[in-house]
């Protein structure tokens, strides 16, 4: 049953990446046009929502990430992303395909891994077949020669994301883009119980709340600077770089079904939600 469910979930995600409602892209395109002619005095705050733009990302992550990097600068022009599937859609595809960055894509599925490997053969982008877990993340990055202060880390594994980020000790990326579950019922830093073998099976009982990511971020020296309009991805910047960012507000968004086109009934993981320690 688990294999069939996971297979159907993967097929759904692939179909969504290719055939998602065209209204989503139309709205983001109109947003870009509108921002180009909007008087800055109309904005009540300097958050990053106006910069959302989709090229290869699922929603508006491409535009936000480029704006953040424009402001805080880069060190190595190097990224790491895992959960990349076929390499068609991702937060770092623009960096690899258009800006020519070096980086590392990690993918556990053998079919997806083969596709991504073919795509990036002969480029500065490395591809490895790995099941990323909290216990192994540092080992994986070290063996691949990833710079300790890489520029961008994108985490999207639909489950143990918060635990993988928390396990990073040697590597301190300048920017972290990480998916959260804005449909979790309850307050506070909640996450699915840590289980390195558990994979997403298509329900809504996965991942962590935004509050859980913020708690981990504060302990690691990162601040939340944005959540995308769809209520799916959170952007964190290392605290020493915040003065260059010039953002006075980070919106904390819940799920925006009008953009994602996905609705799921809330559900709880086996054993219920775990409560993570709050910020120091």
N, C-alpha and C positions, 0 to 999 in steps of 0.2 A: 504493500500500500504506500509506504513512504517513498519508494522509488517512483511510482506512478504519479503521486502528488507533486513531488519535486520536478518531475519531467514536465507535467502540465503547467506548473508555475513558471518554469523557464520559458516554455512556449508562449505563455501569456505575456511575459516581459518582452520577449523578442517582438511579438506582434504589436505591443504597445509602443515600443520604440519606433516602429516603422509606420504604424497606422493610427497613432494617437489623434484625437480630434484636431482638425485643422484650426479650429477657433483658438486653440492655445497659442499656436505660432502667430496667428493674426493679432491676438491681443498683445503679445510681446513686441511684435513689429510696430504696432501702433504706439505702444509705450515709448519705444525709442524715438519715433517721429515726434511725439508730443513733447518729450523731454528736450528735444533739440530747439524747440521754440517756446519753452516755458521760462518766464522771468524768474531768476533765482530768488527774488524776494517773495515769491508765492510759497516757497517751501518753509514749513514750520520748524524743520530740523534738518540736520545734515546727514541723515542715514543714507544707506547705499541702494535703496529700492529703485531709484531712478536709473541706475546703471544696469539693471537686469536685461540680459540679452541672450538668446539661445542661438548657438551655432552648432555645436556638437553635444552640448550638455542636455540633460533631460528637461530642464526648465530654463531659468535665467542665470544659471551659475557662471556661464562663460563671461558675461559682461561684468558681474560683480568681482570675479577673481582677477580679471585684467585690471579693473580699477584699483583694487587693493594693491596689486603688484606695482602699478604705476606710482602709487603714493609711497609705499614703504621700500621700494627697490628690490633687487634680487642679489643673491650671493653667488650661486653656481648655475642658475638656470637649469635646475634639476628637480624632478618631481618623482613621487611614488604614488601609484593608485592600485588598489586591489578591489576586486569585484567588477572587472572591466568587461566581462562577457566577451562579445565578438570584436570589441574595439570600435564599434560603430558609434556608440554613445558613451560619453564619460566626461568627467570634469577636467581631465588633463589631455583629452584628445586634441583640443585646440593648441595647447602648448607643444605637443609632439608634432602635429601635422602641419601647422601653419607657422608657429614661431620657431620651430626647429630645435626645441630643447632636448637635452638628454633626460633619461628617466628610466623608470622600472614599472612595468605592468605585471601584476600577479593575478593568475587565474587558475582555479583548481579544476574546473570542468575540462575534460580532455578535448572535446569538440571545440569549445570556445578557445582553448589554449592554442589549438592548431591554427585556427583562423587568425588570431592575434599575432602569432609567431610569423605567419606568412606575410601579414601586412607590414610588419616592422623589420623584416629581414634586411640587413644591410644598412640600417639606420642607427643613429646614436641611442635608440630606445631598446632596452633589454626586456625580454619577456621570459618569465619563469612560471612553471606549473607548480603551484604551492597552495596548500590549504593553510590560510593564515589563522593562527591562534595566538592568544596572549602569551602562551609559554614559548612560542617560537619566533615571534615577530622580530626581536632584536637579532637573533641568530640569522634569520633570513636576510635582513637588511645589511648586516655586517658581511655576510658571505657574498653579497652582490656588490659590495664596495660603495654603498650609498653614503654620501657625505653626511656627517653628523648634523650639520646645519642646513639640510636640504631646504629648498624654497617652498615646496607645496607637498602636503600629504593629503590624499583623498581616501576616506574610509567608507566603504559601502558594501557590507557583507550581510545586511538584513538580519542581524542577531547580536553577536558578541562585540559589536563595534566599540562600545564604551570600554570594555575590558581590554581590548587590544590597544586602544589609545593609552589607557592607564598604565599598561605594561611597558610602554616606551620609557627608557631611562637614558640611554646614550644619545639617541637621536632627538633633536629638538627643532622640528621644522618651523619655518617662519610663519606659515599659514597652514591651518588644518581645516579641511572641509569634511564634515562628517554627517551622516544621515541620522535623523531622530524620528521617533514615532509620536506624532502629535495627536494620535488617537487614544493614547493611554488614559484610562479612567483613574482618577486619583491625583493627589497633590504630592509634590516633593520629588526628590531624586530617585525615581523608580526605574528599574531595569529588569529584563528577564534574568532569572538565575543563571550564573555562569556555567555553561556546559560547552566545552570545546567541540563536542561531536554533534551538537544540535544545529540543524540547518533550517532555513525558512521553508515552510511548506504551503505558503500561499495565504495564511490567515493574518490576523491583526495582532497576534500575541508575540510580537518580536521586539527586539531592540530596547531602546531606553527613551526616557523623557528628556526634554530639553534641559530640565533642571538637573538631571543626572550628569549630562555633558558639562554643564556649567560648573557643577561641583568638582568634577575631575579637572576641568580646565583651570580653575582657580588654584588647586593644589599643585598644578604643573607650571603655573606662571603664564596662563593664557586668559584672554578676555573674549567674550562673545562680542562680535561686531556686526553680525547680520544673520537673519534667517530669510530664506527666499520667499517670494510671494505665494508659492504653493504650499508652504509649511512642511517642507521635506528636508532641506539641508541647512545646517548651521555652519557659520564661518567663524573661526577663532584666529586671533593674531597674538603672537608672543608679546608679552607686556612691554619688553624693552623697545618694541617698534611702534607702540601705540601713539606716541607724540607725532609721528609722521602721518598718521592716518586721517586725523581731523574729523572723526565721527563722534557726534555727541549723543547718539541714541542707537540702540540695537533693538529693532522690533522683534518681539517674541510671538511668532505666529503659530496658530493652530492650522489644521488641515484645510486647505482651500480646494474643495471639490470642483469648483468652476474651472480651475486650471489643470488639475491632474486628471479629472474625469474618472477617478477611482473612488468608490465608496465601499467600506467594509464595516460590518457590525463589530463593535468592540468585543474583545475576548481576552482572557487571561492565560498566561503560559502555565504549564504544569508546575504546581507548587505555588502559584501566585507570583506577584511582582516582588522582587527584592528591593529593599531600601538601601541605597548606597550612603556612605558617610557624606555629610554636608561639607561645604567649603570651610577652610580654617578660619 
